[in-house]
Amino acid sequence: MIFDTPGLVQEGICDGIVWPTALAGETLTEEKRDDPGRQSYHRLKITCNYEGHQDCARNRNVSFQHMAHYGPTEIIGFLAVWRERAHEFLNKGMHARYCHPSHAQVKAWIDAHPEHVLS
């Protein structure tokens, strides 16, 4: 399998990983869709219940692109940093549109939370 091919269907890349169901005090859910005739996906979704952020959530696809630096834990770190930065944004719309955790922020979170490292 070629890992860096854009658009490559990445079936089974994280088979066997047990994703956490909560992160940063919020619900973390795994979503999959593999329906014929529709775009398939595998992603994790975190909710944000910060004050003024009603129905705020962020998805992160389970893909090689989103695991290139730190493996599956990179997805968890990205979503955790996104949630932890909620207080920097006035509302749900600003949080969803302008909060883009950097690789350095994700790495710092992973280093500070070794209990969340996935293999």
N, C-alpha and C positions, 0 to 999 in steps of 0.2 A: 504494500500500500504506500502511495506517495503522500507524505504528510503535508506538504506545502502547496498542494494544488488547490487554487481557489474553486469553491463550489463543490468540492469533493464531498460526497455523502460519507459522513463519519460515523457509521454504525458501530456500536459496541465499543467505542473508545474508552468508556468509563464503566463498562460492565463490571459488576462486583463491588463497586464503591457504594458505601452506605453514606449518603449525604445527611448532614444534621437536619433536624426539623425546626430548630430555633437558632437564632444568631443575633447577637447584640440586643437581646431582649425582644426580638420580633420573630414572627413566624417565617420559616423558610420552607418553600414547597418545591418539589420536583415536578415538572410538567413535561409530558411527552405526547407527540402526535405523529402517527405513522399511518395516515389514511390514504388509500389510493386516490389519485386525482387532486390531492391537496398537498401543500408544502409541509414536509415533515420537520419536526424540531424536537430538541431535547434541551431544556433550560431549567435554571433555578430562578425562583422568584422570591424576593423579600418584601415584606410590607413595611411601611413607615407610619407609625402612629404618633409622630411628633405633633405638638400643638399647631393647629392650622394646616395640617397636611392630610386632611381626610381623604381616604382612598388612594393614598400615595403608595406606589410600589415601583420596583425596578427588576427587570429580567436580565439574566446573563446566560447566553448560550453555552452549552457544554460542547466546546469545539477546540481543535488544536490551536487556533488563533488565540483563544482566551486562556490557554494553559501553557503557552510557549515559554514563559520564563520560570514559573514555579509549580508547574503541574496542576492537578485538580484543585489544590489549595488556593491557587490564584483566583479562581472563581469565587470562592468563599471570602477571600480577603477583599476583593473588589466590592462585593455586596456589603460586607461589614463596614468598610470605609465609607461607602456611599451613605449607609444608614447613620453612621456616627457623625457625619458632616451635616445632618439635617438642620441643626440649629443655626447654620450659616445662611439659611435661605428663608425668606419671608413666607413662602407658601409652597404648596405641592408643585405647581407649574414651574416655579424657578428651580426647585430642587431637582425635578426630573430633567429639565432642559440644560441646566448649567453645572450640575455636579458630575464631574468626570474624574474619578480618582486616578492619580498618576501611578506609574509602575513603582516609583519610590515610596509612595504612600502605602501601596499594597504590600510591598516588601517589608516596610516598617511594621505594619499590622501583623504580618505572618511571623516576623521575628519576635514580636511581643506576645503572641498567642500560640505557642508551640502545641498546645492541646488540640488545636484545630487542624493540624497538618494531616493531610490525607495522602495515602500512597496508592 
